[in-house]
């Protein structure tokens, strides 16, 4: 990590007096005001947006696309064979993640090593944000409101990035052991520190995440953003409520949900009036009033594509996921998300069709999650309001009535809300993280194994790979990039070695 900070500070030079951005490289503007800081925030704080879907692969400039293929919502499928070899060429970069392989650093197509770019990219964003947070107060010729907005956005992004890092590269949060469990390295200063980094505790990491998000919410009060690509207070409080759920802090999560519901911009789209793809509309669309904030890029159109002539293998939605949308047929109610979220293919399999462009499946916050977070927190606190909260969402998702939740006991209600979360938020970078946190939940823990069918390079079904339940298999956590382990001379401890997985 140290070298990334040095790289950034070679671009943003400080003199011995500490004057901010004394010199810039030619491609950066001189920072004389918050307007200049704002440009740095947009260009280096927020996630980069690739121009083309093809750039979003593991080897491209997208963000953690593999998160969509590791969970139980996905299956690999061969849908066209034309006698060519290397059938899986266009999804080869995802295959080792799909198989939870112990060879993640090897490209299964070329057998060449590749570097994990997400660690580097996210810490690079954090380094820029540290600079902004440290120096925005110095621009006193700008208004307090402008300075607060910029700092609020920067703190939201830093908290969000540490949330991503810790859920990709560390174990899920367990309150009883958080003070000793390894998180990720924390860097919260713009200064160049002449030391090697080690992993902070889970407790320290989540404290920073919570503090950044709480500060962001306060500083963004009353701020109206021009687009969904700039964060506002509502987005902050929804993410903070999610973080509290991950920590098992149900009352804090509920408090944040209630604060969020009091803000403007909380809307649900009624799918009964959703125009559909016949009118070129998608659920994750800028016209959807539920979208509160989004950044990054879209991965699912890449590996759920079955149109491209060069695409010989793809992924499809798992039967397990699709069955959840049909499980209330006996109640004569119809879940409208099956047709709104997916497209049926000729082979009777389904591909994801939630998004095309302008709203990004790697990072999107929308109002529907707010109701799910609130219902989960209320149910965990055994509050009767949980049923009414989830009904609010169901009324906008079903036709002919809604599933009967009134007769559910506390345990069954929690199970229903978890299934509803899976139905609603599939392929929005939630499911993998949710499976991990459910496994260590202090109430109603739920562990499961995942089975993935896999094909060889000639399109022949090899068999199944199985990911054992959390706690029995180290592949629920990504390895720390090897170049960081080497550079930090052993101070940065890696996660447990993955096992060699055998076909079943």
C-alpha positions as MATLAB code, in Angstrom:
seq = 'XXXXXXXXXXXXXXXXXXXXXXXXXXXXXXXXXXXXXXXXXXXXXXXXXXXXXXXXXXXXXXXXXXXXXXXXXXXXXXXXXXXXXXXXXXXXXXXXXXXXXXXXXXXXXXXXXXXXXXXXXXXXXXXXXXXXXXXXXXXXXXXXXXXXXXXXXXXXXXXXXXXXXXXXXXXXXXXXXXXXXXXXXXXXXXXXXXXXXXXXXXXXXXXXXXXXXXXXXXXXXXXXXXXXXXXXXXXXXXXXXXXXXXXXXXXXXXXXXXXXXXXXXXXXXXXXXXXXXXXXXXXXXXXXXXXXXXXXXXXXXXXXXXXXXXXXXXXXXXXXXXXXXXXXXXXXXXXXXXXXXXXXXXXXXXXXXXXXXXXXXXXXXXXXXXXXXXXXXXXXXXXXXXXXXXXXXXXXXXXXXXXXXXXXXXXXXXXXXXXXXXXXXXXXXXXXXXXXXXXXXXXXXXXXXXXXXXXXXXXXXXXXXXXXXXXXXXXXXXXXXXXXXXXXXXXXXXXXXXXXXXXX';
ca = [
       0.000    0.000    0.000;
       2.890    2.322    0.806;
       3.925    2.562   -2.806;
       0.436    3.694   -3.888;
       0.562    6.581   -1.453;
       4.005    7.541   -2.694;
       2.752    7.379   -6.279;
      -0.089    9.729   -5.482;
       2.129   12.145   -3.640;
       4.518   12.193   -6.562;
       1.576   13.665   -8.424;
       0.348   15.896   -5.608;
       3.600   17.411   -4.341;
       3.832   19.053   -0.938;
       6.562   21.464    0.061;
       8.182   21.452    3.476;
       5.663   23.968    4.820;
       2.815   21.594    4.030;
       1.065   23.960    1.630;
      -1.550   21.923   -0.182;
      -0.786   20.956   -3.758;
       2.137   23.315   -4.232;
       2.816   21.743   -7.597;
       0.810   19.571   -9.950;
       1.705   17.406  -12.867;
       0.536   18.866  -16.148;
      -2.637   16.796  -16.251;
      -3.966   18.169  -12.971;
      -5.249   21.660  -12.277;
      -3.810   23.842   -9.526;
      -6.048   23.609   -6.454;
      -6.927   27.130   -5.402;
     -10.505   26.577   -4.273;
     -13.091   23.981   -3.377;
     -14.024   23.935   -7.047;
     -10.619   22.422   -7.761;
     -11.029   19.968   -4.876;
     -14.404   19.051   -6.300;
     -12.770   18.126   -9.601;
     -10.281   15.897   -7.787;
     -13.176   14.306   -5.898;
     -15.004   13.540   -9.135;
     -11.929   12.375  -11.014;
     -10.121   10.437   -8.279;
     -12.504    9.979   -5.348;
     -15.505    8.441   -7.073;
     -15.150    5.171   -8.966;
     -14.007    5.305  -12.552;
     -16.643    4.513  -15.180;
     -15.403    2.303  -18.048;
     -16.676    3.340  -21.441;
     -17.494   -0.183  -22.584;
     -18.810   -3.265  -20.825;
     -15.896   -5.281  -22.187;
     -13.541   -3.189  -20.071;
     -15.210   -4.440  -16.917;
     -13.614   -7.859  -16.819;
     -11.206   -9.105  -14.194;
      -8.336   -7.787  -16.322;
     -10.044   -4.539  -17.234;
     -10.666   -1.357  -15.312;
     -13.961   -2.272  -13.664;
     -14.469   -3.127  -10.001;
     -14.748   -6.629   -8.449;
     -16.895   -8.146  -11.258;
     -16.267  -11.612   -9.814;
     -18.567  -10.874   -6.865;
     -21.503  -11.682   -9.164;
     -20.302  -15.233   -9.937;
     -19.203  -16.588   -6.547;
     -22.573  -16.917   -4.844;
     -25.601  -19.202   -5.169;
     -27.506  -17.001   -7.632;
     -25.421  -18.050  -10.614;
     -24.664  -21.082  -12.784;
     -22.340  -21.550  -15.738;
     -23.896  -22.619  -19.014;
     -22.750  -23.545  -22.505;
     -25.404  -22.420  -24.952;
     -23.614  -22.714  -28.281;
     -21.075  -25.180  -29.625;
     -19.624  -24.694  -33.090;
     -16.651  -27.031  -33.013;
     -14.232  -24.331  -31.931;
     -11.825  -24.962  -29.113;
     -11.469  -22.937  -25.924;
     -15.202  -22.523  -25.538;
     -14.997  -20.564  -22.311;
     -12.628  -17.952  -23.715;
     -14.829  -14.930  -23.041;
     -15.552  -15.793  -19.412;
     -12.245  -17.454  -18.626;
     -11.232  -14.618  -16.373;
     -14.208  -15.365  -14.118;
     -13.886  -19.134  -14.002;
     -11.429  -19.395  -11.109;
     -13.704  -17.182   -9.025;
     -16.751  -19.206  -10.014;
     -14.868  -22.372   -8.995;
     -13.509  -20.792   -5.760;
     -10.108  -21.940   -6.992;
      -6.889  -21.854   -5.017;
      -5.315  -20.483   -8.212;
      -6.974  -17.064   -8.335;
      -3.740  -15.436   -9.472;
      -3.620  -17.599  -12.601;
      -5.551  -16.733  -15.758;
      -7.246  -20.064  -16.620;
      -7.099  -19.230  -20.332;
      -3.418  -18.342  -20.661;
      -1.969  -19.829  -17.440;
      -0.268  -16.477  -16.913;
      -0.280  -14.671  -13.581;
      -2.351  -11.556  -13.110;
      -2.554   -8.996  -10.337;
      -5.593   -8.161   -8.265;
      -6.398   -4.618   -9.388;
      -9.239   -3.928   -6.945;
      -7.015   -3.652   -3.872;
      -4.798   -1.128   -5.645;
      -7.651    0.882   -7.161;
      -9.653    1.170   -3.950;
      -6.664    2.181   -1.841;
      -5.731    4.691   -4.521;
      -9.168    6.291   -4.167;
      -8.732    6.333   -0.383;
      -5.390    8.128   -0.659;
      -6.939   10.933   -2.695;
      -9.841   11.150   -0.251;
      -7.420   11.433    2.664;
      -5.877   14.481    0.993;
      -9.282   16.100    0.431;
     -10.475   15.411    3.989;
      -7.258   16.764    5.488;
      -7.200   20.021    3.522;
     -10.748   21.038    2.632;
     -11.072   23.079    5.829;
      -8.148   25.262    4.741;
     -10.111   26.798    1.871;
     -11.789   29.347    4.124;
     -12.602   31.659    1.220;
     -15.219   29.085    0.204;
     -18.453   28.825    2.161;
     -18.878   26.432    5.071;
     -21.688   24.751    3.142;
     -19.448   23.969    0.177;
     -16.626   22.709    2.394;
     -19.033   20.508    4.342;
     -20.458   19.025    1.165;
     -17.047   18.118   -0.215;
     -15.878   16.643    3.066;
     -19.179   14.776    3.449;
     -18.843   13.179    0.032;
     -15.204   12.286    0.688;
     -15.991   10.696    4.044;
     -18.858    8.709    2.580;
     -16.602    7.352   -0.143;
     -13.791    6.492    2.263;
     -16.214    4.691    4.573;
     -17.775    2.889    1.607;
     -14.390    1.795    0.260;
     -13.303    0.383    3.604;
     -16.661   -1.405    3.802;
     -15.871   -3.011    0.440;
     -12.285   -3.880    1.316;
     -13.139   -5.500    4.615;
     -15.945   -7.573    3.131;
     -13.810   -8.750    0.219;
     -10.514   -9.373    2.015;
     -11.498  -10.134    5.618;
     -13.930  -12.326    7.507;
     -17.426  -11.110    8.423;
     -17.807   -9.060   11.595;
     -18.253  -10.929   14.878;
     -18.661   -8.607   17.841;
     -17.163  -10.993   20.403;
     -13.898  -11.390   18.495;
     -13.762   -8.117   16.533;
     -10.943   -6.691   18.657;
      -8.628   -9.544   17.642;
      -9.929  -10.563   14.198;
      -7.877   -9.206   11.296;
      -9.463   -6.546    9.135;
      -7.590   -4.610    6.471;
      -4.840   -1.978    6.751;
      -6.160    1.456    7.652;
      -4.626    4.598    6.236;
      -6.355    7.769    7.384;
      -3.705   10.401    6.829;
      -2.451   12.283    3.813;
       1.109   12.158    5.157;
       3.736    9.881    3.693;
       4.432    7.381    6.455;
       7.811    5.673    6.293;
       6.632    2.314    7.557;
       5.190   -0.931    6.339;
       1.537   -1.662    6.805;
      -0.166   -4.385    8.771;
      -3.807   -5.320    9.155;
      -5.876   -3.413   11.668;
      -8.435   -5.228   13.770;
     -11.989   -5.712   12.602;
     -13.149   -3.485   15.454;
     -10.863   -0.644   14.349;
     -11.951   -0.941   10.731;
     -15.663   -0.862   11.477;
     -15.170    2.027   13.878;
     -13.647    4.054   11.040;
     -16.426    3.041    8.639;
     -19.140    4.070   11.092;
     -17.425    7.315   12.070;
     -16.891    8.326    8.441;
     -20.485    7.580    7.499;
     -21.923    9.367   10.535;
     -19.769   12.400    9.793;
     -20.807   12.284    6.127;
     -24.494   12.197    7.046;
     -24.111   15.258    9.266;
     -22.151   17.251    6.697;
     -24.553   16.420    3.871;
     -27.679   17.536    5.732;
     -29.815   19.666    3.471;
     -27.582   19.110    0.442;
     -29.391   18.555   -2.852;
     -27.166   16.861   -5.391;
     -27.548   17.484   -9.133;
     -27.370   13.795  -10.132;
     -27.554   10.278   -8.737;
     -23.789   10.086   -9.264;
     -23.135   12.379   -6.289;
     -23.912   11.068   -2.839;
     -26.494   12.665   -0.542;
     -27.568   12.184    3.072;
     -30.193    9.578    2.155;
     -27.611    7.342    0.474;
     -25.281    7.704    3.454;
     -27.915    6.674    5.978;
     -29.007    3.663    3.913;
     -25.414    2.446    3.687;
     -24.865    3.118    7.392;
     -27.965    1.074    8.250;
     -26.508   -1.759    6.130;
     -23.196   -1.557    7.982;
     -25.003   -1.757   11.330;
     -26.831   -4.878   10.118;
     -23.469   -6.436    9.292;
     -22.362   -5.627   12.850;
     -25.502   -7.081   14.412;
     -26.385   -3.649   15.834;
     -30.088   -3.927   15.129;
     -31.247   -0.845   17.058;
     -28.638    1.403   15.450;
     -29.645    0.052   12.047;
     -33.291    0.804   12.779;
     -32.440    4.309   13.977;
     -30.676    5.070   10.702;
     -33.569    3.673    8.671;
     -36.014    5.912   10.501;
     -33.808    8.938    9.885;
     -33.598    8.007    6.213;
     -37.357    7.610    5.855;
     -37.802   11.154    7.151;
     -35.781   12.506    4.223;
     -36.944   13.430    0.742;
     -36.299   11.002   -2.085;
     -37.566    7.745   -0.585;
     -39.734    6.308   -3.345;
     -40.696    2.826   -4.495;
     -41.524    1.967   -8.076;
     -44.707   -0.045   -8.450;
     -43.817   -2.871  -10.828;
     -47.474   -3.201  -11.780;
     -46.943   -0.066  -13.873;
     -43.370   -0.858  -14.971;
     -43.219   -0.352  -18.775;
     -40.651   -3.121  -19.292;
     -38.025   -3.806  -21.892;
     -40.589   -3.488  -24.690;
     -40.147    0.239  -24.101;
     -36.407   -0.119  -23.485;
     -36.762    0.283  -19.729;
     -34.820   -1.590  -17.069;
     -35.230   -1.667  -13.309;
     -31.763   -0.246  -12.696;
     -32.438    2.800  -14.824;
     -31.979    6.519  -14.281;
     -35.748    6.894  -14.633;
     -36.368    4.626  -11.655;
     -37.221    6.914   -8.695;
     -35.780    4.310   -6.300;
     -32.195    5.004   -7.388;
     -30.559    7.150   -4.728;
     -26.897    6.831   -5.671;
     -24.708    4.807   -8.008;
     -21.088    4.704   -9.154;
     -18.703    2.392  -10.988;
     -19.688    0.137  -13.879;
     -21.856   -2.809  -14.917;
     -20.511   -6.351  -14.986;
     -23.590   -8.494  -15.472;
     -24.198   -7.495  -19.115;
     -20.739   -8.931  -19.880;
     -21.135  -12.447  -18.615;
     -24.902  -12.796  -18.974;
     -24.770  -11.949  -22.662;
     -25.944  -14.602  -25.132;
     -26.064  -12.457  -28.267;
     -22.434  -11.743  -29.049;
     -21.190  -14.201  -31.681;
     -17.855  -14.364  -29.911;
     -19.477  -15.349  -26.641;
     -19.496  -19.116  -26.540;
     -20.136  -19.564  -22.855;
     -22.053  -17.494  -20.394;
     -23.580  -17.530  -16.949;
     -27.216  -18.024  -16.167;
     -29.352  -17.539  -13.074;
     -29.429  -20.531  -10.765;
     -32.567  -22.635  -10.509;
     -32.479  -21.994   -6.774;
     -32.821  -18.242   -7.302;
     -35.509  -18.454   -9.980;
     -37.573  -20.819   -7.819;
     -37.900  -18.084   -5.198;
     -40.011  -16.004   -7.586;
     -42.432  -18.892   -8.146;
     -42.775  -20.153   -4.595;
     -46.018  -18.261   -3.922;
     -47.961  -19.612   -6.889;
     -50.159  -21.619   -4.542;
     -51.277  -18.330   -2.980;
     -52.299  -17.104   -6.454;
     -50.058  -14.061   -6.282;
     -47.531  -13.190   -8.970;
     -44.029  -11.887   -8.280;
     -43.511   -9.284  -11.014;
     -39.748   -9.257  -10.551;
     -39.309  -12.490  -12.481;
     -40.129  -10.712  -15.740;
     -38.798   -7.312  -14.672;
     -35.364   -8.549  -13.542;
     -34.722  -11.411  -15.982;
     -35.149  -12.572  -19.550;
     -36.041  -16.166  -20.364;
     -33.833  -17.784  -22.992;
     -34.774  -20.412  -25.519;
     -33.248  -23.134  -23.343;
     -35.655  -22.139  -20.527;
     -32.845  -20.655  -18.515;
     -32.817  -17.044  -17.339;
     -30.295  -14.275  -17.765;
     -30.097  -11.100  -15.717;
     -31.719   -8.091  -17.363;
     -31.840   -5.525  -14.578;
     -29.429   -3.029  -16.078;
     -27.883   -1.825  -19.328;
     -26.122    1.460  -18.643;
     -25.989    4.594  -16.466;
     -26.867    2.751  -13.247;
     -24.087    0.487  -12.056;
     -24.486   -2.974  -10.556;
     -21.157   -2.860   -8.711;
     -22.390   -0.062   -6.428;
     -25.979    1.106   -6.307;
     -28.087    2.295   -3.380;
     -31.842    2.445   -3.765;
     -34.911    2.919   -1.610;
     -35.946   -0.743   -1.761;
     -32.943   -1.648    0.372;
     -34.048    0.830    3.012;
     -37.284   -1.109    3.575;
     -35.412   -4.402    3.664;
     -32.886   -3.076    6.171;
     -35.637   -1.652    8.359;
     -37.699   -4.854    8.261;
     -34.664   -6.975    9.152;
     -33.696   -4.733   12.063;
     -37.267   -4.684   13.376;
     -37.623   -8.457   13.056;
     -34.339   -9.033   14.880;
     -35.649   -6.770   17.652;
     -38.932   -8.732   17.621;
     -40.957   -5.652   16.716;
     -44.405   -6.137   15.226;
     -43.761   -3.298   12.770;
     -41.453   -5.568   10.746;
     -44.390   -7.171    8.936;
     -45.891   -3.868    7.878;
     -42.501   -2.619    6.700;
     -41.926   -5.607    4.442;
     -45.507   -5.397    3.191;
     -44.776   -1.888    1.927;
     -42.197   -3.349   -0.435;
     -44.306   -6.385   -1.344;
     -47.250   -4.206   -2.361;
     -45.022   -2.747   -5.075;
     -43.657   -6.079   -6.273;
     -46.621   -8.460   -6.507;
     -49.813   -8.662   -8.522;
     -53.052  -10.200   -7.299;
     -52.181   -9.623   -3.659;
     -49.039  -10.294   -1.650;
     -47.641  -13.367    0.155;
     -49.103  -14.023    3.583;
     -46.622  -12.849    6.224;
     -49.021  -12.170    9.089;
     -48.881  -15.718   10.410;
     -45.077  -16.011   10.409;
     -43.269  -16.435   13.704;
     -40.056  -14.517   14.392;
     -37.717  -17.135   12.921;
     -39.830  -17.672    9.806;
     -40.174  -13.919    9.329;
     -36.387  -13.520    9.405;
     -36.114  -16.286    6.813;
     -38.745  -14.596    4.646;
     -36.977  -11.225    4.837;
     -33.671  -12.838    3.890;
     -35.295  -14.496    0.891;
     -36.960  -11.224   -0.023;
     -33.615   -9.473    0.160;
     -32.214  -12.076   -2.218;
     -35.128  -11.657   -4.635;
     -34.941   -7.883   -4.610;
     -31.200   -7.173   -4.539;
     -29.839  -10.010   -6.651;
     -26.854   -9.084   -8.840;
     -26.319   -5.769   -7.073;
     -23.217   -6.900   -5.118;
     -25.154   -7.919   -1.996;
     -25.621  -11.693   -1.981;
     -22.004  -12.778   -1.367;
     -21.678  -10.401    1.557;
     -25.096  -11.379    2.922;
     -24.262  -15.098    2.920;
     -21.129  -14.385    4.924;
     -22.863  -12.259    7.550;
     -25.800  -14.654    7.933;
     -23.317  -17.382    8.825;
     -22.068  -15.469   11.881;
     -25.306  -13.741   12.885;
     -25.881  -13.653   16.639;
     -29.555  -14.449   16.012;
     -30.705  -17.197   13.656;
     -27.309  -17.938   12.096;
     -27.631  -19.544    8.688;
     -24.799  -21.373    6.969;
     -25.013  -23.000    3.576;
     -22.787  -24.644    1.021;
     -22.850  -23.697   -2.663;
     -22.621  -26.086   -5.612;
     -21.505  -24.885   -9.052;
     -21.524  -26.919  -12.245;
     -18.439  -26.242  -14.326;
     -17.305  -26.868  -17.905;
     -13.875  -27.480  -19.396;
     -12.342  -25.527  -22.291;
     -14.128  -27.699  -24.838;
     -17.570  -27.104  -23.394;
     -17.758  -30.510  -21.723;
     -19.424  -30.669  -18.326;
     -16.690  -31.527  -15.834;
     -18.848  -31.908  -12.741;
     -19.579  -29.837   -9.653;
     -17.371  -27.759   -7.402;
     -18.656  -27.301   -3.856;
     -17.950  -24.437   -1.490;
     -18.416  -25.739    2.034;
     -20.257  -23.598    4.601;
     -18.527  -20.591    6.084;
     -16.102  -21.671    8.783;
     -15.306  -24.912    6.979;
     -13.813  -23.413    3.807;
     -11.296  -20.543    3.496;
     -12.591  -19.510    0.054;
     -15.229  -17.247    1.603;
     -12.458  -14.633    1.789;
     -10.250  -13.330   -1.031;
      -6.487  -13.592   -0.592;
      -4.499  -10.425    0.016;
      -2.653   -9.603   -3.243;
       0.741  -11.262   -3.269;
       2.595   -8.108   -4.294;
       1.376   -6.427   -1.095;
       2.509   -9.322    1.086;
       5.965   -9.186   -0.476;
       6.296   -5.399   -0.426;
       5.330   -5.113    3.250;
       7.973   -7.713    4.166;
       5.692  -10.025    6.085;
       3.992   -7.344    8.194;
       0.816   -7.835    6.174;
      -0.546  -11.270    7.051;
      -2.443  -13.113    4.333;
      -5.718  -14.973    4.773;
      -5.593  -18.766    5.180;
      -4.512  -20.658    2.078;
      -7.361  -21.951   -0.063;
      -7.651  -25.691   -0.496;
      -7.289  -27.428   -3.829;
     -10.861  -28.051   -4.870;
     -11.835  -31.418   -6.334;
     -14.716  -32.115   -8.677;
     -17.704  -34.007   -7.363;
];
